[in-house]
């Protein structure tokens, strides 16, 4: 398996914590803050895991504002990307993990995106991050479902290890 870059954007530190937890499940992953990383640092990697929290009503976390357009300009044609997003399914049930969809929409035609997750077991009304009946990446709700995070991370990373070959 090639090297993995995990890039997160966070306002409160929760997404950073999840990124580091994902890192521990891989042997060869490096973690970067979206607010500080340069695309030149990311270019050598074969696999990317991009994570962001959702702010307000489905908005992408601010650290990705500058980085996402730059990442979209990279040659990702031979790369593989997985996505994870954090959101609050109770307070923002109609825009749950909406930020995840913005990364997906920007990159879906430029690279192979893996790691879609069934909506089963999630309690929300609507999400732009659901495409063809599945979330485009791993949605996590540390506000209301933190007790499910460990199992969701383990299952998701197990699937990614198959895709990251």
Backbone bond lengths (Angstrom), bond angles and torsions (degrees), N, CA, C in turn:
res aa  C-N    CA-C-N  psi(-1)  N-CA   C-N-CA  omega(-1)  CA-C   N-CA-C  phi
1 X - - - 1.444 - - 1.528 108.73 -
2 X 1.328 115.75 135.53 1.453 120.99 178.37 1.514 111.70 -73.05
3 X 1.315 115.13 179.35 1.461 120.35 -178.78 1.527 111.46 -75.71
4 X 1.337 114.13 148.48 1.459 122.06 -176.10 1.519 109.46 -118.46
5 X 1.318 115.85 133.23 1.464 121.84 171.92 1.518 108.41 -108.35
6 X 1.313 116.16 125.34 1.456 122.23 174.62 1.519 106.25 -105.39
7 X 1.319 116.20 120.39 1.466 121.06 -177.75 1.528 107.61 -120.62
8 X 1.323 115.87 126.75 1.454 120.61 -177.49 1.526 110.84 -125.58
9 X 1.306 114.63 152.54 1.456 122.03 169.63 1.510 107.14 -121.69
10 X 1.326 116.92 133.87 1.462 119.05 -175.43 1.517 111.38 -146.18
11 X 1.301 115.57 147.37 1.465 121.46 174.52 1.520 111.13 -106.28
12 X 1.323 116.42 -30.42 1.460 120.57 -174.43 1.524 113.90 -116.03
13 X 1.333 117.58 -7.09 1.462 121.21 -178.32 1.514 113.98 97.87
14 X 1.315 117.77 -10.70 1.465 120.58 -177.59 1.528 110.77 -68.67
15 X 1.315 118.30 -42.69 1.465 120.86 179.67 1.522 110.81 -66.04
16 X 1.319 116.81 -35.87 1.466 120.73 175.10 1.526 109.97 -61.70
17 X 1.320 116.89 -44.30 1.463 121.03 178.47 1.526 110.63 -58.96
18 X 1.322 117.45 -44.48 1.468 120.84 179.25 1.528 110.11 -64.15
19 X 1.330 117.29 -41.40 1.468 120.64 178.70 1.530 110.58 -59.17
20 X 1.305 117.26 -41.95 1.471 121.01 179.49 1.523 111.47 -70.18
21 X 1.315 117.04 -32.18 1.462 120.03 175.70 1.528 110.45 -68.48
22 X 1.323 117.19 -38.24 1.466 121.12 175.85 1.528 109.43 -64.94
23 X 1.324 116.52 -42.95 1.465 120.80 179.27 1.526 111.38 -54.92
24 X 1.313 117.16 -41.58 1.468 121.14 -178.67 1.526 112.33 -64.47
25 X 1.331 117.23 -21.32 1.462 120.95 -179.77 1.528 112.69 -86.47
26 X 1.329 116.29 -6.93 1.470 122.22 176.43 1.526 109.26 -115.84
27 X 1.323 116.44 154.15 1.463 120.51 177.98 1.522 113.12 -88.44
28 X 1.309 116.71 -20.92 1.465 119.70 -169.06 1.525 112.09 -135.67
29 X 1.328 116.47 50.77 1.459 120.01 -178.64 1.528 110.41 -119.38
30 X 1.315 114.54 142.30 1.457 122.11 174.83 1.518 108.13 -114.96
31 X 1.328 116.94 145.80 1.458 122.01 -177.22 1.525 109.85 -111.12
32 X 1.340 115.04 135.56 1.464 121.71 -179.97 1.520 110.50 -131.61
33 X 1.307 115.35 144.46 1.459 123.19 174.22 1.532 108.01 -85.25
34 X 1.314 117.75 125.49 1.469 121.80 -178.25 1.531 112.01 -59.56
35 X 1.316 117.48 -26.52 1.461 121.08 -179.63 1.522 112.51 -75.13
36 X 1.335 117.17 -17.47 1.469 120.60 -173.35 1.527 114.75 -120.00
37 X 1.315 118.22 -21.75 1.463 120.95 -174.21 1.528 111.26 -75.75
38 X 1.314 115.75 148.60 1.466 123.05 174.46 1.530 108.27 -108.51
39 X 1.313 116.26 148.00 1.469 119.21 -178.29 1.528 111.31 -61.07
40 X 1.322 117.87 -28.54 1.468 120.35 177.91 1.531 110.71 -60.45
41 X 1.318 116.45 -33.04 1.461 120.37 177.77 1.528 111.33 -70.76
42 X 1.318 116.68 -28.60 1.460 120.86 -175.74 1.528 113.59 -87.10
43 X 1.303 117.58 -24.39 1.468 121.14 -173.40 1.523 114.96 -54.82
44 X 1.340 121.16 -36.44 1.474 119.61 -177.74 1.530 115.37 -69.91
45 X 1.306 118.52 -12.23 1.456 121.12 -174.96 1.531 112.07 -79.85
46 X 1.344 114.49 151.70 1.463 121.83 177.36 1.525 111.65 -93.67
47 X 1.330 115.44 -30.60 1.455 121.95 -174.17 1.521 109.48 -130.44
48 X 1.318 114.60 143.34 1.458 120.63 179.28 1.518 109.61 -129.71
49 X 1.323 114.77 141.24 1.457 121.66 170.06 1.522 105.09 -122.61
50 X 1.319 116.08 113.24 1.456 121.67 -178.34 1.519 109.16 -106.03
51 X 1.334 115.88 130.31 1.448 120.43 -178.62 1.514 112.35 -131.45
52 X 1.311 114.83 142.91 1.463 119.80 179.45 1.515 110.47 -151.60
53 X 1.296 114.13 149.08 1.459 118.71 170.55 1.523 107.70 -85.68
54 X 1.308 114.13 163.50 1.457 120.89 176.27 1.523 107.25 -107.38
55 X 1.311 116.19 133.16 1.456 120.13 179.01 1.525 109.40 -112.67
56 X 1.322 115.65 152.88 1.459 119.46 177.91 1.518 111.38 55.20
57 X 1.308 115.31 -139.04 1.461 121.17 -177.87 1.528 110.59 -97.26
58 X 1.336 115.49 72.09 1.450 120.87 173.87 1.508 116.18 85.38
59 X 1.321 117.53 19.90 1.466 120.75 -178.52 1.526 111.34 -90.12
60 X 1.317 115.53 145.18 1.457 122.02 176.61 1.517 109.67 -71.41
61 X 1.299 116.61 138.45 1.455 123.12 179.64 1.531 110.14 -57.70
62 X 1.327 116.87 140.29 1.467 123.33 -170.30 1.525 116.18 -56.94
63 X 1.334 118.68 -31.12 1.467 119.87 -177.71 1.529 112.08 -60.32
64 X 1.323 116.31 -23.78 1.462 120.56 -179.89 1.529 112.62 -83.85
65 X 1.318 118.71 -10.40 1.470 121.67 -175.46 1.529 112.59 -56.98
66 X 1.311 116.86 -43.93 1.466 120.37 179.57 1.527 112.47 -86.36
67 X 1.319 116.40 -36.43 1.464 119.79 -174.03 1.526 113.56 -73.80
68 X 1.315 118.36 -41.60 1.462 120.29 -173.83 1.530 113.31 -57.98
69 X 1.327 120.23 -45.61 1.475 118.45 177.31 1.536 112.56 -62.20
70 X 1.326 116.31 -32.65 1.471 119.59 178.16 1.525 111.33 -71.20
71 X 1.327 116.67 -41.17 1.465 120.77 177.44 1.523 109.67 -63.00
72 X 1.325 116.82 -39.48 1.464 121.07 -179.48 1.525 112.05 -63.82
73 X 1.326 117.84 -23.06 1.471 121.64 177.80 1.525 112.61 -84.24
74 X 1.332 117.50 -13.71 1.462 120.93 178.59 1.534 109.57 -67.94
75 X 1.330 116.34 156.14 1.456 120.12 172.77 1.525 107.78 -80.65
76 X 1.308 115.75 100.22 1.457 121.94 -178.47 1.528 112.49 -103.71
77 X 1.305 116.48 8.56 1.467 120.91 -172.41 1.535 113.26 -60.71
78 X 1.307 118.34 -28.48 1.467 120.89 -179.68 1.529 111.20 -110.21
79 X 1.311 116.51 18.25 1.460 122.45 -178.75 1.521 109.66 -108.31
80 X 1.327 115.73 165.26 1.455 122.01 175.93 1.521 108.03 -126.52
81 X 1.331 115.83 136.57 1.457 122.22 -175.63 1.524 110.14 -124.61
82 X 1.325 115.54 140.47 1.467 122.58 170.25 1.525 107.16 -125.51
83 X 1.310 116.05 152.69 1.457 121.11 -175.59 1.521 110.77 -127.02
84 X 1.326 115.58 145.11 1.459 120.30 168.46 1.519 108.26 -136.34
85 X 1.323 114.48 149.83 1.459 118.82 -178.22 1.507 111.44 -142.68
86 X 1.319 114.99 149.28 1.448 120.89 176.68 1.508 109.82 -111.95
87 X 1.324 114.69 143.68 1.447 120.06 179.27 1.516 110.65 -160.66
88 X 1.291 115.76 176.00 1.461 123.51 -179.66 1.526 107.38 -115.41
89 X 1.324 116.00 102.85 1.467 120.40 -174.23 1.524 113.57 -74.62
90 X 1.316 117.82 -15.37 1.465 120.35 179.06 1.533 110.82 -89.17
91 X 1.311 117.05 -53.17 1.473 120.84 -177.57 1.520 112.64 -74.38
92 X 1.337 116.55 -29.38 1.475 121.49 -177.72 1.526 109.29 -126.08
93 X 1.306 115.42 53.09 1.457 121.89 -175.05 1.523 113.62 -64.69
94 X 1.338 117.72 -22.35 1.466 120.31 -179.19 1.529 112.86 -96.16
95 X 1.323 116.48 0.59 1.471 119.66 177.71 1.528 110.26 -142.38
96 X 1.321 116.44 32.91 1.460 122.08 -176.24 1.524 111.67 -56.81
97 X 1.295 117.26 129.53 1.479 127.77 -177.72 1.529 113.04 44.49
98 X 1.315 115.97 39.18 1.465 120.58 179.57 1.516 113.81 -60.03
99 X 1.325 117.20 -30.25 1.465 120.30 178.35 1.525 112.18 -60.90
100 X 1.307 115.82 -32.28 1.462 121.71 177.63 1.525 111.05 -58.43
101 X 1.328 116.17 -39.47 1.460 120.36 -178.71 1.522 112.20 -67.16
102 X 1.318 117.38 -30.16 1.463 119.84 -179.35 1.524 111.72 -69.43
103 X 1.318 116.85 -38.91 1.473 119.28 175.12 1.529 109.21 -66.54
104 X 1.323 116.44 -45.40 1.454 121.19 179.07 1.531 111.57 -57.49
105 X 1.318 116.66 -48.47 1.469 120.35 -178.36 1.519 112.23 -60.95
106 X 1.318 116.32 -35.49 1.471 120.50 -178.90 1.532 111.93 -72.51
107 X 1.331 117.26 -30.45 1.471 120.26 -171.96 1.527 115.33 -109.60
108 X 1.321 118.78 -12.01 1.471 121.24 -170.23 1.526 114.49 -58.88
109 X 1.308 118.53 -29.35 1.459 120.89 179.99 1.525 112.97 -94.56
110 X 1.320 117.43 1.13 1.462 121.80 -174.95 1.527 114.09 -110.48
111 X 1.341 116.66 -13.81 1.456 119.69 -173.86 1.524 110.59 -158.92
112 X 1.298 116.17 171.85 1.468 121.97 174.49 1.526 107.39 -86.53
113 X 1.340 115.89 123.74 1.461 121.01 178.31 1.517 108.34 -110.19
114 X 1.323 115.72 126.96 1.463 122.43 -178.39 1.532 108.91 -120.75
115 X 1.317 115.76 172.86 1.457 120.23 173.55 1.513 115.28 91.79
116 X 1.334 117.67 22.53 1.463 120.42 175.98 1.530 108.92 -61.98
117 X 1.328 115.54 148.47 1.462 121.42 -174.95 1.527 109.61 -129.56
118 X 1.316 115.63 137.71 1.464 121.08 177.13 1.528 110.35 -61.31
119 X 1.321 115.99 148.87 1.465 121.01 176.79 1.535 111.82 -79.39
120 X 1.321 117.19 -7.78 1.465 120.92 179.61 1.526 110.43 -59.26
121 X 1.317 115.57 134.67 1.454 120.47 177.65 1.515 114.35 88.92
122 X 1.319 117.51 -2.60 1.467 121.83 178.00 1.518 108.54 -105.05
123 X 1.324 116.48 140.69 1.455 122.25 -179.02 1.526 108.77 -111.86
124 X 1.331 116.62 99.27 1.458 123.00 -179.17 1.528 107.26 -154.81
125 X 1.320 116.04 163.71 1.466 119.25 179.45 1.520 112.16 -94.10
126 X 1.331 116.22 -43.23 1.453 120.48 -173.16 1.529 109.86 -154.64
127 X 1.322 115.88 150.76 1.461 120.23 176.19 1.525 109.78 -157.35
128 X 1.319 115.77 130.94 1.466 120.64 173.68 1.523 111.16 -68.41
129 X 1.332 116.63 -13.69 1.465 121.02 -179.65 1.532 112.39 -83.56
130 X 1.320 117.38 3.08 1.464 121.00 175.71 1.531 108.27 -97.89
131 X 1.324 115.30 120.25 1.459 122.48 178.35 1.526 107.40 -129.03
132 X 1.294 116.03 128.68 1.468 121.56 -178.46 1.526 111.94 53.87
133 X 1.328 116.79 38.70 1.453 121.75 174.70 1.511 116.28 81.91
134 X 1.332 117.83 3.15 1.466 121.35 179.30 1.521 109.93 -131.77
135 X 1.332 115.24 152.53 1.455 119.28 170.48 1.520 108.42 -68.55
136 X 1.323 117.54 143.43 1.470 121.79 -178.12 1.533 112.21 -74.05
137 X 1.292 116.93 -5.18 1.461 123.55 177.60 1.517 108.28 -164.35
138 X 1.306 115.97 -165.09 1.456 121.10 -178.46 1.522 110.66 -87.15
139 X 1.343 117.33 114.84 1.455 120.12 174.35 1.535 110.37 -89.99
140 X 1.312 115.80 137.63 1.458 120.80 178.05 1.524 109.21 -130.84
141 X 1.310 115.76 143.67 1.458 121.89 179.06 1.527 107.70 -127.60
142 X 1.316 115.83 92.34 1.459 121.02 -179.10 1.524 112.02 -76.27
143 X 1.330 117.72 -13.12 1.467 121.14 178.29 1.518 112.10 -78.54
144 X 1.325 116.71 -39.01 1.464 121.08 -172.37 1.528 114.73 -120.70
145 X 1.333 117.51 -19.78 1.466 120.31 -174.71 1.526 112.22 -134.30
146 X 1.316 116.91 36.49 1.471 120.44 -179.10 1.525 111.58 -59.25
147 X 1.321 117.44 -28.34 1.461 121.37 179.86 1.528 112.68 -67.41
148 X 1.323 117.64 -14.75 1.472 121.87 179.63 1.529 112.57 -98.98
149 X 1.322 117.23 -8.88 1.462 120.81 -172.62 1.520 113.29 -62.28
150 X 1.310 118.45 -46.85 1.459 120.74 -175.93 1.526 111.84 -59.42
151 X 1.329 116.58 -46.17 1.474 120.23 179.28 1.522 110.78 -65.30
152 X 1.338 116.78 -40.86 1.464 120.25 179.37 1.522 111.03 -64.62
153 X 1.326 117.34 -42.52 1.467 120.74 177.88 1.521 111.33 -62.14
154 X 1.305 116.78 -47.45 1.470 121.04 -178.30 1.524 111.74 -60.13
155 X 1.327 116.12 -46.98 1.471 120.09 -179.28 1.522 110.60 -64.55
156 X 1.326 117.38 -41.94 1.462 121.87 -178.00 1.522 111.34 -66.51
157 X 1.321 116.73 -46.24 1.464 120.10 -179.60 1.529 110.29 -64.92
158 X 1.319 118.32 -36.06 1.475 120.51 176.17 1.520 110.91 -58.56
159 X 1.330 116.55 -41.70 1.459 120.78 177.03 1.531 111.24 -68.03
160 X 1.328 116.76 -41.05 1.474 119.76 -179.87 1.529 111.10 -62.16
161 X 1.303 116.78 -37.67 1.475 119.50 -179.71 1.537 110.79 -59.89
162 X 1.318 117.16 -31.17 1.468 120.58 175.58 1.518 110.82 -72.38
163 X 1.323 116.81 -38.41 1.475 121.52 -179.01 1.518 113.06 -77.44
164 X 1.323 117.45 -24.94 1.471 122.07 -177.10 1.529 110.12 -93.01
165 X 1.320 116.29 52.33 1.467 120.24 178.47 1.498 110.55 -121.83
